[in-house]
């Protein structure tokens, strides 16, 4: 079984790689991240240490020119990196390194001491929710959901699943609710968290949750 906690050497590698890719952010990558597709603020990009792979670290050649999405621990250490194709192009939209297990994204939100938490489908939707002042963690795709993650969410009064307005989104709700009785489905009318935020704005997104 793949170890959930990476080795010290692996953590050192991903930490250095994540910082190198953040330093490689250029106009093209920033235009995508801050543009209409992602709507991220400069502060959110920096806080989440987003980057772009222009000069790959050893073993990362296959993700050259992909965006890098570090998975940071609550104390800010990078323990894993997921990669997203920059815009439209060839190759898989998302990539992870071989053998890297799926993880919840943004786990620092679990330690904020809030009574409720949001769960989004994907890392970028999680960043948007966080940008809007909503404590949130992200599931890296519907098929990536691990039932054991319910143990991290049972502590909350409510888990607001900000799900995509489609069949896979509703499938995610069903998977999460199978292990929890505090799930509150919140469909993102007409799309996902990012598109809803782009159309309706911060206040309307928060209002969906009564925030």
MOTA-V488001 format. One record per helix or strand of 2 or more residues. SS is the DSSP state (H for helix, E for strand). FROM is the first residue (numbers start at 1). TO is the last residue. Records with the same first field share a line. If there is no record, write none. Layout:
# MOTA-V488001
SS->FROM-TO / FROM-TO
This chain:
# MOTA-V488001
H->8-23 / 27-34 / 42-47 / 61-63 / 107-111 / 123-131 / 142-144 / 147-153 / 167-177 / 193-200 / 202-208
E->51-52 / 66-72 / 78-85 / 94-96 / 104-105 / 116-121 / 136-139 / 158-164 / 183-188
